[in-house]
Amino acid sequence: MSWISNYLSNTLVTGTDWADTITNYGIGNVTIFGGKGNDSIDNHNYNGNLFWYNYGDGYDTINGFTSNDVLKINGWSYSTMVSGNDFIVSVGSGSIRLKNAAQTTVHIVDQWGGLNTYSPSTLFYGTDTADLINISVANTTVFGYAGNDTIYNSNNGAQIYGGDGHDDIISSGNNVGISGGNGADSILSTGNNGLFIGNSGNDTIYVQGKNNTIDGGQNDDLIILETGSSKNLVAYANGGGKDKIIGFNSNSTLQIGDGNGTYSTTKSGANIIVTVGEGKISLMGAANLDTLNIQGSKKSTSDTLTITNSSSS
């Protein structure tokens, strides 16, 4: 095993036949050949470098691979796949894992000298363990699968499925769809025109945006409409558990079932309790509102609060 550091440009860095740790600080025209053994190479995101891999060189990992770098495969054909944030190139029984390169343009020269370019992936599959996934390309679809995943999205049009486990999903894009899946999930969105579904489990959904639709799903969910959010719709179906909504205001809408579900309301201190079958929704602080926007069929109660019933208007 060797620890090798390079500070030069326009040079060749060669590993040993053992598991090497190679660190590159050279900017441009550096050729790095790890050799045999399971090597770990850190490129520090420097551009314009060539990474050489021969058939039989083991299981290598490269950090900091950029869209201006090239991976050269020699002596065998290869296949590629995306796993979480990583781009994996398999060569025979060995492989090269390009860490956090799944949304990087990857250039590979094959054994015949042909240059193949792989565009950033817009489809990600997580694993059954705890994944960390960062979405940096618009209109990406992510399946987290099992495990307690953490998923970050900063682009528009993403579709995110957390899968099983207690997932944390944070999104700032618009027109985003998020489904937490099974387990107690946490969803946070600052975007607009999104659809956020908790599914089963005691979920927490934070929304700071407008024109979003939120559905906590089964079990007892907490929905927080942050300051600045407006014109958001919260959907609730019979059997949806005992949900709590914080920040519900006169610009918010609560939809019961498909908009024709039956509900009743009672006042409890500063809160309004909306009962739907065996379930209920607590609208925290909503007793101070002059008008509640609820889509559904309201049972007669002794409440004097004005209810705007969309289905009967």
C-alpha positions in Angstrom: 0.0 0.0 0.0 1.3 3.5 -0.9 0.2 7.1 -0.3 1.0 9.1 -3.3 0.4 12.9 -3.7 0.9 14.9 -6.9 1.2 18.7 -7.2 2.4 18.9 -10.9 0.5 19.4 -14.1 1.5 17.6 -17.4 2.7 14.5 -15.6 2.1 10.8 -15.1 1.2 9.4 -11.6 1.6 5.7 -11.2 0.4 3.5 -8.4 1.6 0.1 -7.2 0.2 -3.4 -7.4 -1.4 -2.9 -4.0 -4.2 -0.8 -2.6 -3.0 2.8 -3.1 -4.3 6.2 -1.9 -3.6 8.8 -4.6 -4.2 12.5 -4.1 -4.0 14.8 -7.1 -3.5 18.6 -6.9 -2.3 18.9 -10.5 -4.4 21.1 -12.7 -4.7 19.7 -16.2 -3.0 17.0 -18.3 -2.3 14.7 -15.4 -2.5 11.0 -16.2 -3.3 8.8 -13.2 -2.7 5.1 -13.4 -3.7 3.4 -10.1 -2.4 -0.1 -11.2 -3.6 -3.3 -9.5 -5.3 -3.3 -6.1 -8.3 -1.5 -4.8 -7.2 2.1 -5.2 -8.7 5.3 -3.9 -8.0 8.4 -6.0 -9.0 12.0 -5.0 -8.9 14.4 -7.9 -10.1 17.4 -5.9 -12.3 18.4 -8.9 -9.4 19.5 -11.0 -10.2 19.5 -14.7 -8.6 18.0 -17.8 -7.1 14.8 -16.3 -6.9 11.3 -17.6 -7.6 8.2 -15.5 -6.2 4.9 -16.9 -7.7 1.6 -15.9 -6.5 -1.8 -17.1 -8.6 -5.0 -17.0 -7.9 -6.7 -13.7 -6.9 -3.5 -11.8 -9.4 -4.2 -9.0 -12.1 -2.1 -7.4 -11.1 1.6 -7.7 -12.8 4.7 -6.4 -12.3 8.2 -7.9 -13.5 11.3 -6.0 -13.7 14.6 -7.8 -14.1 13.3 -11.4 -15.3 16.2 -13.5 -17.0 16.6 -16.9 -13.6 17.7 -18.4 -11.8 14.5 -17.3 -11.6 11.2 -19.2 -11.6 7.6 -18.0 -9.6 5.2 -20.3 -10.5 1.5 -20.2 -7.9 -0.9 -21.6 -8.0 -4.6 -22.3 -11.7 -5.4 -21.9 -15.2 -4.1 -22.6 -17.2 -2.3 -19.9 -20.7 -1.5 -18.7 -22.1 1.4 -16.8 -24.8 2.0 -14.2 -25.9 4.7 -11.7 -26.1 3.9 -8.0 -27.3 6.8 -5.9 -25.0 9.7 -6.7 -22.3 7.5 -8.1 -21.5 6.5 -11.7 -20.1 2.9 -11.8 -18.1 1.5 -14.6 -17.7 -2.3 -14.5 -14.8 -4.0 -16.3 -14.8 -7.8 -16.0 -14.8 -8.6 -12.3 -13.5 -5.1 -11.3 -15.0 -1.7 -11.3 -14.4 2.0 -11.1 -16.8 4.0 -8.9 -16.9 7.7 -9.8 -18.2 9.2 -6.6 -21.0 11.9 -6.9 -20.6 11.8 -10.7 -24.1 10.5 -11.6 -25.1 14.0 -12.7 -21.8 14.8 -14.3 -21.1 14.3 -18.0 -18.8 11.3 -18.1 -16.3 10.7 -20.9 -15.0 7.2 -21.4 -12.4 6.0 -24.0 -13.0 2.3 -24.7 -10.4 -0.4 -25.4 -10.7 0.3 -29.1 -10.0 4.0 -28.6 -13.5 5.2 -29.2 -14.8 8.1 -27.0 -18.2 7.6 -25.4 -20.0 10.3 -23.6 -22.7 9.7 -21.0 -25.1 12.6 -20.2 -26.2 13.3 -16.6 -28.7 10.7 -15.5 -32.3 11.7 -15.0 -33.3 8.4 -13.4 -31.9 7.3 -10.0 -32.4 4.2 -8.1 -31.3 4.1 -4.5 -30.4 1.0 -2.5 -31.9 -0.8 0.5 -29.6 1.1 2.8 -29.5 4.7 3.8 -28.7 6.7 0.7 -27.7 10.3 0.3 -28.9 11.7 -3.1 -28.4 15.2 -4.5 -30.5 16.1 -7.6 -28.9 18.7 -9.8 -30.7 18.1 -13.1 -34.2 19.2 -13.9 -37.0 16.6 -14.5 -35.1 13.9 -12.6 -37.0 10.8 -11.2 -35.6 9.2 -8.0 -36.6 6.0 -6.3 -35.0 5.8 -2.8 -36.1 2.3 -2.1 -35.6 1.0 1.5 -33.4 2.6 4.1 -33.5 6.0 5.8 -32.7 8.1 2.8 -31.8 11.8 2.6 -32.7 13.4 -0.7 -31.9 17.0 -1.8 -33.5 18.6 -4.8 -32.8 22.1 -6.2 -34.3 21.7 -9.7 -37.8 21.9 -11.3 -39.9 19.0 -12.4 -38.4 16.3 -10.1 -40.4 13.3 -9.1 -39.2 11.7 -5.8 -40.3 8.5 -4.3 -38.8 7.9 -0.9 -39.8 4.2 -0.5 -39.5 2.4 2.8 -37.8 3.8 5.8 -37.7 7.2 7.5 -36.7 9.5 4.7 -35.8 13.2 4.7 -36.6 14.9 1.5 -35.7 18.6 1.0 -36.7 20.4 -2.2 -36.5 24.0 -3.5 -37.7 23.3 -7.1 -41.1 24.1 -8.6 -43.5 21.6 -10.2 -42.1 18.8 -8.0 -43.9 15.6 -6.9 -42.8 13.9 -3.7 -44.1 10.7 -2.2 -42.6 9.7 1.1 -43.6 6.1 1.0 -43.8 3.8 4.0 -42.3 5.1 7.3 -42.3 8.4 9.2 -40.9 10.8 6.6 -40.0 14.4 6.7 -40.7 16.5 3.5 -39.7 20.1 3.2 -40.5 22.2 0.1 -39.9 25.9 -0.6 -41.2 25.6 -4.2 -44.5 26.3 -6.0 -47.0 24.1 -7.8 -46.0 20.9 -6.2 -47.6 17.7 -5.0 -46.5 16.2 -1.6 -47.8 12.9 -0.3 -46.7 11.4 3.0 -48.3 8.0 2.5 -48.2 5.6 5.5 -46.4 6.6 8.7 -46.5 9.6 11.0 -45.1 12.2 8.5 -44.1 15.8 8.8 -44.6 18.0 5.8 -43.3 21.6 5.7 -44.4 23.8 2.8 -43.3 27.4 2.1 -44.6 28.2 -1.4 -47.9 28.6 -3.2 -50.4 26.5 -5.2 -49.2 23.3 -3.7 -51.2 20.2 -2.9 -50.4 18.3 0.3 -51.8 14.9 1.4 -50.4 13.4 4.6 -51.8 10.0 3.8 -52.4 7.4 6.5 -51.5 7.7 10.2 -51.1 10.9 12.2 -49.3 13.6 10.2 -48.1 17.1 11.0 -48.4 19.6 8.1 -46.8 23.0 8.5 -47.7 25.8 6.1 -44.8 28.2 6.7 -45.1 32.0 6.8 -45.3 33.2 3.2 -47.1 30.2 1.8 -50.4 30.8 0.2 -53.2 29.2 -1.9 -52.2 25.7 -0.8 -54.6 22.8 -0.7 -54.5 20.1 2.0 -56.3 16.8 1.0 -57.7 14.5 3.6 -59.4 11.2 3.1 -61.5 9.2 5.6 -59.1 7.0 7.5 -56.3 9.5 7.2 -55.6 9.5 10.9 -55.4 12.4 13.3 -53.6 15.1 11.5 -52.5 18.5 12.7 -52.1 21.6 10.4 -50.1 24.6 11.5 -50.3 27.9 9.6 -53.7 27.2 7.9 -55.1 30.6 6.9 -57.8 32.3 4.8 -55.8 31.5 1.6 -55.6 27.8 2.4 -58.1 25.1 1.4 -58.9 21.8 3.2 -60.3 19.2 0.8 -62.3 16.3 2.3 -62.2 13.2 0.2 -62.7 14.2 -3.4 -64.2 17.4 -2.3 -67.6 15.9 -1.5 -66.7 14.1 1.7 -68.7 14.6 4.9 -67.2 16.4 7.9 -68.1 18.4 11.0 -66.3 21.1 12.8 -66.0 22.1 16.5 -64.1 24.9 18.2 -61.5 24.0 20.8 -59.8 27.0 22.2 -57.9 28.7 19.4 -58.2 25.7 17.2 -60.8 24.2 14.8 -61.3 20.5 14.9 -62.5 19.0 11.6 -63.9 15.4 12.1 -64.1 13.0 9.2 -65.4 9.6 10.2 -63.0 8.2 12.8 -60.3 10.7 11.8 -59.8 14.3 12.5 -57.8 17.3 11.4 -56.8 20.0 14.0 -56.4 23.4 12.3 -54.2 25.1 14.8 -55.0 28.7 15.5 -57.8 28.7 12.9 -60.6 29.7 15.3 -59.4 33.3 14.8 -60.1 33.2 11.1 -63.4 34.7 9.8 -63.6 32.2 7.0 -62.4 28.6 6.5 -62.2 27.2 3.0 -63.2 23.6 3.2 -64.3 21.5 0.2 -66.8 18.9 1.4 -70.3 18.4 2.7 -70.6 19.9 6.2 -72.8 18.3 8.9 -75.0 20.7 10.8 -73.4 21.8 14.1 -73.8 24.7 16.6 -70.7 26.5 15.3 -71.2 30.1 14.3 -68.0 30.3 12.3 -68.5 30.9 8.6 -67.6 28.0 6.5 -67.0 28.3 2.8 -68.2 25.0 1.4 -67.0 24.7 -2.2 -69.2 21.7 -3.0 -72.4 23.5 -2.3 -71.5 26.9 -3.7 
